[in-house]
Amino acid sequence: MAVEDRLFRALAVLRGVTLANAVVLNLYRAENFQRPAGGVLCVVVMVAWTAFAVGAYAAPRRRTAGLLAADLAVAVALLAATPVVKGEGFNATVPGFWVAGALLAWAVRYRWVGGLVAAAVLAAVDLLVRQEVTQANYGNVFLIVIGGPIVGFMCGSLQEMAVQRDRAERSAAAAAERARLARAVHDGVLQVLSLVQRRGAELGGEAAELGRLAGEQESRLRTLIRTQERTTDAAGAAAGAAPTLDLAVELGRLESRAAVSVAAPATPVELPAEVVHELCAVVGACLDNVAVHVGERAPAWVLLEAFPDRVEVSVRDEGPGIPAGRLEQAAAEGRLGVSGSIRGRVADLGGTATLSTGSFGTEWEIVVPVGDPRG
């Protein structure tokens, strides 16, 4: 409907242009009228109908078959009136190119079929009212016959493209929402279930059974995340300027965790709140991995650096490093810690997350482009 609305607005402009052209030409050829009063009446009808049609087609609910039929009937009537007001030996019809308004209205509303029907009716009437058909007249009729279906086909194609675009946007929004929910679940529920499973296996006895149940639920939840198909559409962004937060302050709150040290610039690093929240979630996921794979009280360091065009955050530990192939295996099993909570979030921000690991430990280097982080 949005595409059709825009096309009818464009057609309203075209109607005005063709009306002005018809009025000027009929005034210029006034001596060709055998019945001047009839010619004036025809021009008045064109002006009145153009004003009415522009207003009528502006509202989608009024674009009925009756309005389209009346539009075409007026154009046909003015063509048929030409030999009456000009005489049998006329050269140009009274409406001239003005009939394109009705033709294109049918093409926009009923696509190529409507364009073909309207073109056939207008061409037939134009030829029937003439005593002879010249090469110029034949060329005009040919353009009408071929132009109606082509414009109708193009209008239909534009509408199909708009529908496909809307579907693609909804699909992309749904995929982004699924990824966001998966990261949120990983940062909370899955981390706890994984910890319960590991600790239960270490303690044995009844705790081992609890750990096994937690492991089963973790597996089911990961499967649910991977196979989820239904989601809500992404909500539109609120109007107005986006709120900002100090990234240095927000990262500093992570020092409440055991053995975590945060180093940041002395000056504020103001960024949009959404970016700050995502970066804090990325760093939090890195620290969660340190707690799970190295130890809850293993030392970790967070360094924030701010530049005019980017911010850089590094998260480092002194653990044993990540064995080769571990990340690929985790991704294949649906574990979203690195691929989703870290790299996925950073990619959504347009940045990069680089991992360095070995016997020296593990270090994440996160770079996100910004405007001027210092405000």
C-alpha positions, 0 to 999 in steps of 0.5 A: 500500500505504501508503494501504491500511495507514492505512485498515486502521489506522483500521478497527481503531479502528472495529472497537473502537468498534462492538464496544463499542457492540454489547456495551453494547446487548446487555447493555442488551437482555438481556431480549430474548434467548430463549436468553441462553446463545446471546446470550452466545456471540454476544458472545464470538464478536464479541469474539474475532473482533475481536481476531483481525481487528485483528491479521490485517489489520495485516500486508499479507501476511495480507489474503488473499481467505480472510481477507476471506471469513471476515470476511464469513462471521462477520458473516453467521453472527451476523446469521443467528443473531439469530432463533435467540437472540432469537426471530422477533419481534426488532427489532435484530440481535445484531451491529448496526453491528458488521458494518460492520467486514467491510463496510469491510474489503471496501471498502478491499481491493477498492474499490467492487466489494468494497464493493458485494458485501459490502453486497449480501450483508449487506443480503440476509441482514439482510432475510431473517432478519426477519419484516417490514421496518420503515422503520427497518430499510429505512433501515439496509439502504439505508445499508449498500448505498450506503455500501459502494460509496461508501467503496470508491470513496473508498479507490480514489481515495485510492490513485490520488491517492497514486500520482499524488503519488509520480509528481509527486515523482519527476518534480520530483526528476528535473527538479531533478537534471537542472538541477543536472547541467546547471549543474555541466557548464556551470561546468566542461566547457562553459566550457572548450570555449567557451574552446578554441573562441574561442581556436582561432579567434583563433590560426588554423591547427591551433588553429582546427581544434581550436577547431572540434572543441571547438565541435562537442563543446560543441554536442553536450553542450548538446543532451545536457543539454537532451534528457536524460530519465534521472536518478537519484532525489534522495537523501534528506537525512541525518538530524541538523543540517546543517553550516554554513560561513562564507560570507565565508571561502568567498567570500574564496577567490575572490580567488585569481583574477586581479584579483578583489576580495572585500569581506565583513563582519569577523564570520562569516556562518554559513550551511548548507553547501549554501547557501554552496556554491550561492552560491559557485558563483553568484558563480563563474559571474558571474566566469567570464562576466567572464573570458570576455566582458571579459577574463581579467585584467579587474577584478571586485568581490564585495561581501557584506552580511549582514542578519538575514533575508537575505544580499546579494552583488553582483558587478560589473565595468567591461566594455562591458555585455551587448548587448540581446537577448544573454541571450535568444539564449543561452537559446534556444541552450541556453547555461545560464550566466545562466538556469541557473548564476546565476538557476537556482541562486538561485531554488532557494535562494528568492532573486532575482538582478537584473542591471544592465548598460550602458556602466558595466559589469555588476552582479549583485545576488543576494539570498537569504533566511536565518534569522540569518546571524550565528548 
